[in-house]
């Protein structure tokens, strides 16, 4: 199972610190998902060797509108293993699920965002994973926490109906916010997400990284020359 993290300067902890803690907690890997305007500097291979945990190079594109997001996806798709889009508005959610070059729609239910049957069908068609972001359950209270729970249950119902692809994350910005897989599955049980559901969502980050690495390897011909990379689907 993998966790997807916001490392310094997007978060408070370095990639290495995240990796060490994640390894101690029993994760197989971490995905570095910093926003594209707050990139982390790190040596993924060195960290893998030191802590015995996979480090996946990725990013989360945060944009004001779909046109800006589209340009960023094009810029980063060929260099990053996992590319996500920061959702939370209907326009950005729709853009993400309709783009076959996007791997993950992050935080689709945040802020004013919502997900309906049309968007989920598009996510299925284009292989875009919808994120179950558990940070609001872990780090909010009162009415806000109630709204987060309601949105997660709605998302689970529609994802389950269409058997849509998804990932699960606690969205940590510090190694202190990391939770072990067993803690996340226990939390899931409390809020109506089965252990198997949460485990599958945590493991999906790793499956996605493996698939994209294979595509990158198979598409590479020589520097500057590639075959079409994201035409096949898992």
C-alpha positions in Angstrom: 0.0 0.0 0.0 1.1 3.6 -0.8 0.4 7.0 0.7 0.4 10.2 -1.4 2.0 13.2 0.4 2.7 16.9 0.2 6.3 17.4 1.0 8.3 20.5 1.7 7.9 23.3 0.5 4.2 22.3 -0.2 4.1 20.6 3.2 6.2 20.7 6.4 8.3 17.5 6.1 10.9 16.5 3.6 10.4 13.6 1.2 13.1 11.6 3.1 11.3 12.2 6.4 8.0 11.1 4.9 9.7 8.0 3.4 11.2 7.0 6.7 8.0 7.3 8.7 6.0 5.6 5.9 8.4 2.7 5.9 8.2 2.4 9.7 4.4 2.3 9.4 4.4 -0.5 6.9 3.8 1.3 3.6 5.4 0.0 0.5 5.7 3.4 -1.1 5.0 7.1 -1.1 3.8 9.3 -3.9 5.1 12.8 -3.9 2.1 14.8 -4.9 3.2 18.4 -4.4 1.4 21.1 -6.3 3.2 21.9 -9.5 4.0 25.4 -8.2 5.6 24.1 -5.0 7.9 21.3 -6.3 10.0 19.3 -3.9 13.7 18.7 -4.5 14.8 15.2 -3.7 16.7 12.1 -4.9 14.1 9.4 -5.3 16.6 6.6 -5.9 18.8 7.5 -2.9 15.7 7.6 -0.6 14.5 4.3 -1.9 17.9 2.7 -1.2 18.2 4.3 2.3 14.7 3.4 3.6 13.7 0.5 1.5 10.5 2.1 0.2 9.4 3.1 -3.2 9.3 6.8 -3.9 7.0 7.8 -6.8 7.6 11.1 -8.6 4.3 12.9 -9.2 2.5 16.2 -8.9 -0.9 17.7 -8.4 -1.8 20.5 -10.8 -3.6 23.4 -9.2 -5.0 25.8 -11.7 -7.6 28.6 -11.9 -9.4 27.2 -14.9 -9.4 24.1 -17.2 -7.4 25.9 -19.9 -4.5 26.6 -17.5 -4.7 23.1 -16.2 -4.6 21.6 -19.7 -1.3 23.4 -20.4 0.2 22.2 -17.2 -0.9 18.6 -17.9 0.8 18.8 -21.3 4.0 20.2 -19.8 4.3 17.6 -17.0 2.8 14.4 -18.4 6.0 13.3 -20.0 8.2 13.8 -16.9 6.1 12.7 -14.0 5.0 9.2 -13.1 1.7 10.2 -11.6 -0.2 13.4 -12.6 -3.1 14.6 -10.6 -5.4 17.6 -10.9 -6.6 19.5 -7.8 -10.4 19.5 -8.0 -13.0 21.1 -5.9 -14.9 23.0 -8.6 -17.3 21.6 -11.1 -15.2 22.9 -14.0 -12.0 21.4 -12.7 -13.6 18.1 -11.8 -15.1 17.9 -15.3 -11.8 18.7 -17.0 -9.9 16.1 -15.0 -12.2 13.2 -15.6 -12.4 14.0 -19.3 -8.6 14.0 -19.8 -7.0 10.6 -20.5 -3.6 12.2 -19.6 -4.8 12.8 -16.0 -4.3 9.9 -13.5 -6.1 11.2 -10.4 -8.8 13.8 -9.7 -7.7 14.9 -6.2 -10.2 16.3 -3.6 -13.2 16.2 -6.0 -15.7 16.9 -3.2 -13.7 19.8 -1.6 -15.0 23.3 -1.5 -17.8 23.7 -4.0 -16.9 20.5 -5.9 -19.3 17.6 -6.5 -19.4 14.4 -8.5 -22.4 13.1 -10.5 -23.1 10.2 -12.7 -21.9 11.9 -15.8 -18.5 12.7 -14.3 -18.1 9.2 -12.9 -18.9 7.7 -16.3 -16.2 9.9 -17.9 -13.7 8.9 -15.2 -14.4 5.2 -16.0 -14.0 5.9 -19.7 -10.7 7.7 -19.3 -9.2 5.8 -16.5 -9.1 8.7 -14.1 -9.0 7.7 -10.4 -11.3 9.6 -8.0 -9.7 10.4 -4.7 -11.2 9.6 -1.3 -9.5 12.3 0.7 -9.7 11.3 4.4 -8.0 14.4 5.7 -11.2 16.1 6.5 -12.3 13.2 8.7 -9.0 13.2 10.5 -8.4 16.9 10.9 -11.8 18.7 11.1 -14.7 18.6 13.6 -18.2 19.7 14.0 -20.4 20.6 11.0 -17.4 20.6 8.6 -16.6 17.0 9.5 -20.2 16.0 9.1 -20.2 17.5 5.6 -17.0 15.7 4.7 -18.5 12.4 5.9 -21.6 13.0 3.8 -19.6 13.8 0.7 -17.4 10.7 1.1 -20.5 8.5 1.5 -22.0 10.0 -1.6 -18.8 9.4 -3.6 -18.5 5.8 -2.4 -22.1 5.1 -3.5 -21.6 6.4 -7.0 -18.1 5.0 -7.4 -19.4 1.6 -6.3 -22.4 1.8 -8.7 -20.1 2.3 -11.7 -17.1 0.3 -10.4 -15.1 3.5 -11.1 -11.3 3.6 -10.4 -10.3 5.4 -7.2 -7.5 6.0 -4.7 -7.5 6.6 -1.0 -5.3 9.1 0.9 -5.0 10.9 4.3 -3.4 13.7 2.3 -0.7 14.3 4.8 1.4 17.5 4.8 3.7 16.4 7.6 5.1 13.1 8.6 3.2 13.6 11.9 -0.1 13.4 9.9 0.8 10.1 8.4 -1.4 7.2 9.5 -0.5 3.5 9.2 -2.6 1.4 6.8 -4.3 -0.3 9.7 -5.3 3.0 11.2 -6.8 4.1 7.9 -8.7 0.9 7.5 -10.1 1.2 11.0 -11.1 4.8 10.2 -12.8 3.6 7.1 -14.8 1.0 9.0 -16.0 3.8 11.3 -17.3 5.9 8.5 -18.8 3.2 6.3 -15.8 2.3 4.0 -14.9 -1.4 4.3 -11.4 -2.5 5.0 -11.1 -4.0 1.6 -12.3 -0.8 0.0 -9.7 1.3 1.8 -6.9 -1.2 1.2 -7.7 -1.3 -2.5 -7.6 2.5 -2.7 -4.2 2.7 -1.0 -2.8 0.0 -3.2 -4.1 1.7 -6.3 -1.4 4.4 -6.1 1.2 1.6 -6.4 -0.6 -0.1 -9.3 -0.9 3.2 -11.1 2.8 3.9 -10.7 3.8 0.5 -12.0 1.5 0.9 -15.0 2.8 4.3 -15.9 6.5 3.3 -15.4 5.9 0.5 -17.8 4.3 2.8 -20.4 7.1 5.3 -20.0 9.7 2.5 -20.6 7.9 1.0 -23.5 7.2 4.4 -25.2 10.8 5.6 -25.0 12.7 5.3 -28.2 15.5 7.9 -27.9 15.8 11.4 -26.2 13.0 13.5 -27.6 11.2 10.7 -29.4 8.4 8.7 -27.9 5.5 6.6 -29.1 2.0 7.7 -27.9 2.1 7.1 -24.2 -1.3 7.1 -22.7 -3.3 5.4 -25.5 -3.6 2.1 -23.7 -5.7 1.7 -20.6 -5.2 -0.6 -17.6 
